[in-house]
Amino acid sequence: MLLLTPHPWQDYQLIDTGGFEKLERFGQYILRRPEPQAIWSKSLTDEEWHNRCDAWFVRKNAASGNAPDTNESGQWHLKPNMPQQWWVQYAYKTMHLHFRLGLTGFKHVGLFPEQTENWNFIFDRLTHLQANTNTPVTALNLFAYTGGASLAAKAAGADVVHVDSVKQVIHWAKQNMEASGLTNIRWVVEDALKFAEKEVKRQKQYHALILDPPAYGRGPNGEKWLLDKHLDQLLHYCSRLLLPGGIFVINLYSLGQSALMLSNLQQQHFPAAQTTQCGELYLPDEFGKKLPLGIFLRLVNGG
């Protein structure tokens, strides 16, 4: 099992963690947000946190004193200099990406910084495939959110299909694509499990499959997604959609899940994988504390 953390980048910094919160900088603005896995004590004082941040998120049931839930709603409080939306950049080799950030009602801002480690993996692998295949490289991104992985695949020259169930999120991802100087991503508003099943029936296959499924969610027509119930079925479809030599990347954020679970699913659905990496993603704060931010599986398909 691997512990992976991305290389530092100019527009992001995890300053401090603890007390079920994290203090982090996106571009020039510092945010204070709930973080259910930061069960330890803060290194800075609460006064220092408040003085340094430009905006802070308050959970609806914060008064109860309970640890925050990963999907809990609440409200942002802004200092006078803090905008509702702003832009950050990310660069790796020849990949230059731009992201619009925004303060949502569920503490998210439209970007998961730890995922830069996977973006780099996607970019490197698809660039290599593009240089060594006679056919256009293709990528399918399911539960694709604001499109970081889609942009990385597109920057590598792939034909990308981006699937999410929320129209507003698709629009957000399109803004990121245009700001990054990229074009021609195919946008699909549909339930991810249903779309994968249809692609199997259409006998489609891809050089890259990228999954970022939540613990639970809803499709555009009310379809229910439950990770524990539906992930095995989705990976069955993925095993039929992935070309030999292609790459598969999945991230899971739900509390209490083990990378061993993904390892078992890999052995079942991708037994001929040539290269497999499985483990945990984390970000270190400025005081050396390591904040766990999900488990991952990356592989190169055999065949």
C-alpha positions, -999 to +999 in steps of 0.1 A: +000+000+000+013+035-009+010+068+008+010+095-019+011+133-016+013+157-045+042+180-051+037+215-037+022+240-062+021+278-061-016+284-058-023+260-029-010+256+006-024+235+035-014+257+065-028+239+096-052+212+105-069+200+137-100+203+158-120+189+128-110+218+106-084+228+080-068+261+072-057+264+035-048+289+009-062+288-026-044+315-047-044+346-025-073+337-003-072+316+029-102+295+039-112+278+071-133+246+065-146+216+084-125+185+080-139+153+097-105+134+097-085+162+115-092+147+149-060+161+165-053+195+180-044+226+159-008+239+159-019+276+156-043+292+180-079+297+172-073+334+172-045+330+146-068+309+124-095+336+125-071+365+119-055+347+089-086+334+071-106+354+045-137+332+048-149+304+071-176+278+069-201+272+097-220+239+097-258+239+103-254+218+134-221+232+146-236+241+179-241+204+187-204+199+190-204+168+168-176+160+144-185+173+109-199+149+084-183+149+049-215+160+031-228+184+057-243+217+046-238+251+061-229+287+054-198+307+045-189+339+064-168+363+044-144+391+053-148+423+032-119+414+008-133+380+000-150+374-034-176+346-040-156+334-070-119+335-081-094+317-102-063+295-096-038+278-119-020+245-119+009+236-141+028+203-148+052+199-177+033+212-207-001+210-189-014+245-178-049+244-162-071+271-148-099+266-123-127+288-112-133+284-075-165+293-057-179+290-021-206+263-022-232+254+005-215+221+012-180+236+021-165+226-013-148+251-036-147+232-069-112+218-065-096+189-046-059+198-044-047+162-035-059+151-069-031+168-087-011+136-081-036+117-102-039+144-128-001+141-134-005+103-136-033+106-162-013+132-182+019+112-183+002+079-192-021+093-219+008+113-234+028+081-236-002+062-251-008+090-276+028+088-288+027+051-292-007+043-308-021+048-343-056+055-331-069+085-311-066+080-274-100+081-255-109+088-219-141+084-199-145+104-167-174+093-145-187+114-115-165+140-132-174+171-111-156+203-122-133+184-145-097+184-132-091+149-145-109+156-177-087+186-184-056+165-176-067+139-201-075+165-227-042+183-222-026+150-230-044+149-264-072+125-255-108+126-268-126+130-235-162+121-224-171+139-191-201+125-173-218+141-143-255+142-132-256+180-123-260+205-152-246+234-132-214+213-124-211+205-161-212+243-169-186+249-143-163+223-158-168+238-193-157+272-179-125+255-166-119+239-200-123+272-219-101+291-194-074+264-198-073+269-236-088+235-243-117+224-265-140+196-276-147+177-244-179+158-248-203+168-219-229+142-207-255+149-181-265+114-170-263+089-142-228+074-143-239+037-137-266+040-164-241+056-189-215+029-183-241+001-189-251+018-221-215+021-233-210-016-227-241-024-248-227-001-275-194-020-273-175+011-266-140+010-252-116+036-238-079+040-232-086+056-198-114+053-172-115+077-143-139+074-114-145+097-085-178+083-070-194+097-038-207+076-010-242+084-022-258+106-049-286+111-073-288+109-111-306+136-132-338+115-132-337+106-095-315+075-099-300+065-066-263+058-063-250+040-032-213+033-032-215+001-011-243-013-032-233-002-068-195+000-070-190-037-077-215-035-106-199-003-120-164-019-119-178-049-138-189-025-166-155-008-164-136-040-169-154-044-202-149-007-212-112-005-206-088-013-235-057-035-231-029-012-221-053+014-209-053+031-175-079+029-147-080+055-118-105+056-090-107+077-058-129+072-028-134+098+000-159+081+024-147+077+060-138+043+072-130+027+038-098+008+033-075+006+003-076-031+008-112-030-004-100-015-037-072-040-039-098-068-037-120-052-063-090-049-086-081-086-083-117-095-091-123-071-121-088-064-134-069-096-126-045-092-155-034-056-145+002-051-154+010-023-130-011-016-099-008+012-073-032+012-044-031+033-012-040+066+004-037+102-006-027+128+019-016+164+022+009+176+048+002+209+067+030+234+075+036+217+109+042+182+095+008+167+103-005+144+075-042+149+065-057+117+049-079+126+020-091+094+005-080+060-010-071+054-046-064+026-071-044+032-103-036+005-128-024-003-163-047-029-178-033-062-191-044-080-221 
